[in-house]
Amino acid sequence: MKESYVLLQEPWIPAVSLNGQTSFWGIRPLLEQAHTLRAISDVSPLIEYGLYRLLCVFLMDALQPKEDFDLEMLLDQGQFDMDPIDAYLTLCRQEGVTFDLFDEKRPFLQTPFCIEWDKTPKPASILDHTIPNGNNHTHFDHRHNEQIAFSYAQAARLLPAALIFCTAGVQGYPSSINGAPPYFTLIQGKNLFETLVLSLLSVDDIFDFDQPPVVWRSTMPVEPKKIVIKTSWLYGMLFPVRRILLCPNPDSKTVSQVYLSQGLNYQLIENWTDPHVTYRVNKKGRFPWRPNQEKAPWRNLNDLLNLDRAPQTVRRYAKSSFQKYMELRLYGVQTNQASYICTTCHDMKIPVQIIGDNSKIKVIKKAIESSEAFAAALAKVLQSPEIPPQAVSQAVQIFYDSCEQRLWKLCDALALPETEASLYAFYETWIAEIQSEVWAVLDQTVQSLQLRGRSLLELTKAQGLLFHTLKKLK
C-alpha cells in the first residue's frame, strides 16, 4: 500500500500553548486554534522560521487580503474564520493538491520523481543543516549519515527550511532567492494568530502576487539550473531552489534517503523584495541584511528602523499599530559559500515611536558608529605581544555588551516627545557614558593581566594615545 502523510491533519507542527505546553498539530487544526496557542516552537531557529513562512504563504493564498484594512479587520476578529480556509482547501483538492507528503504526482513541497533529473538518493541528513555533512564540521555528532532517519513529521518540518536557507553549492547548485540567507524578521503578537496575521501583507502592496501560483499549486516543472530573473510573491516565498523528494520507509515510518539536486536558479536578487527582510544600501547597491557572528544585530538597528530599508511587515506595523513597543524575532544563519557557520535567533523590543523618525534614527546611528569607533580604539591600545588575543577580544566584547544595554535605554528615552536640541543632549550623554566605559574596561583588563616592567610602561603610553583618540572621536 502506498504511503500517505497528509499535512493538513497529521500532527507535525510543534506549537506552545498559552500555558507553556508543547503539542503537535496539522495545518488546519493549528490555524483553527491559533488564538489559543502562544507560538510555533522548535529547537532549530531555521525550522521554526520555515514553519512560520509556510503558514504565512498558505494564509496569503487562502485569504488574499486586498488592503491593509482587511488585515486590521482580521486582527480585530481575534481568530481565523475557517470558512474561507476550507473553501481554499476545496479549491486545492479540485486542482489535485492533496497536501500529502508522499503524493506520487504532487508530493507536498517537493518535486515528483523524474528519471532524467533524479539519479541517486542521498542520506536524508543532508536536509538538516545542524547535522555534520559535506563542508559542515562534525563537532559532537559522530553518526554516519546513512544511519540517520527522520520520522515523517521531522522530515516534513525540514522541507521549508531546506528551501529558504540554501547556500550556493558545488557543481552549480544555486543559493536561495535571497542569495546567501539573510536575517528574517517576524513581529511577535500576543498569540500565534496575531503573529501570523502580522506576518502577512495586503495584495495591493505586492507587485506580482500569484503568477506563477504558490509552489504546491504550480504545475511548472522545476528544471535543474533553469535561470529565473523574475517571479511572483507567492512562488518566490518558497522558491524551489532545490529538487527534493523524500523516500519513505513504510516498515519504520521513517525517511532515511532523499533525492536532492539543483533546482531553479534565481539570478537577480535585486528583482526580489522579501517582506520579512531588512535591506542595507551602499555605493554598490541594495543588499539583504545577513548574519555576522562578529557583529551583533543591535549594531545594524538603524537600518531596521529606517522605513526605506525595514521589512514591509515592520513598515505596516509602524504606521498602523497603537502599541508602545514592537517585539521582533530575528532568524538567521551565517554561511560561507556552502558552509554553515552559526545559527542565530535574536529577540528585540523596540519603541514604535522611533521607527521611521529620521532625526531619532540619526542619533541611534551616530551612537552605534561611536561605539564601534571606541571599540576599535580600545582594541588598538591593547595590541601588544604581552597581551593574549583572547584578552583583547574579551575586553571589546565586554565594552560592546555595555553599549547594547545603554542603546536600548537610549531608544526608550528617544521614544519620548523631545525637541531637536534635546536629541543632541542625548547623544552628548551617550558619548560621555561610553567613554567612561572604555576606561573602565581597560582598567579591568590591565588589572586581570597583572602586567609588569616594560609591558606596563608600553601600556601606559598607549593609554595616553587612547585619551587623544577618544578626545578626537568625541
Secondary structure as GFF3:
##gff-version 3
##sequence-region A 1 474
A	DSSP	beta_strand	13	17	.	.	.	ID=ss1
A	DSSP	beta_strand	22	25	.	.	.	ID=ss2
A	DSSP	alpha_helix	27	32	.	.	.	ID=ss3
A	DSSP	three_ten_helix	34	36	.	.	.	ID=ss4
A	DSSP	beta_strand	37	40	.	.	.	ID=ss5
A	DSSP	alpha_helix	45	63	.	.	.	ID=ss6
A	DSSP	alpha_helix	68	77	.	.	.	ID=ss7
A	DSSP	alpha_helix	82	94	.	.	.	ID=ss8
A	DSSP	beta_strand	122	123	.	.	.	ID=ss9
A	DSSP	three_ten_helix	124	127	.	.	.	ID=ss10
A	DSSP	three_ten_helix	145	147	.	.	.	ID=ss11
A	DSSP	beta_strand	150	151	.	.	.	ID=ss12
A	DSSP	alpha_helix	152	164	.	.	.	ID=ss13
A	DSSP	beta_strand	184	187	.	.	.	ID=ss14
A	DSSP	alpha_helix	192	198	.	.	.	ID=ss15
A	DSSP	three_ten_helix	203	205	.	.	.	ID=ss16
A	DSSP	beta_strand	227	228	.	.	.	ID=ss17
A	DSSP	alpha_helix	233	237	.	.	.	ID=ss18
A	DSSP	beta_strand	242	249	.	.	.	ID=ss19
A	DSSP	beta_strand	254	262	.	.	.	ID=ss20
A	DSSP	beta_strand	265	266	.	.	.	ID=ss21
A	DSSP	three_ten_helix	269	271	.	.	.	ID=ss22
A	DSSP	beta_strand	279	282	.	.	.	ID=ss23
A	DSSP	beta_strand	285	288	.	.	.	ID=ss24
A	DSSP	three_ten_helix	297	300	.	.	.	ID=ss25
A	DSSP	alpha_helix	301	305	.	.	.	ID=ss26
A	DSSP	alpha_helix	312	320	.	.	.	ID=ss27
A	DSSP	beta_strand	325	336	.	.	.	ID=ss28
A	DSSP	beta_strand	339	351	.	.	.	ID=ss29
A	DSSP	three_ten_helix	352	354	.	.	.	ID=ss30
A	DSSP	alpha_helix	358	381	.	.	.	ID=ss31
A	DSSP	alpha_helix	389	414	.	.	.	ID=ss32
A	DSSP	alpha_helix	420	449	.	.	.	ID=ss33
A	DSSP	alpha_helix	453	473	.	.	.	ID=ss34
###
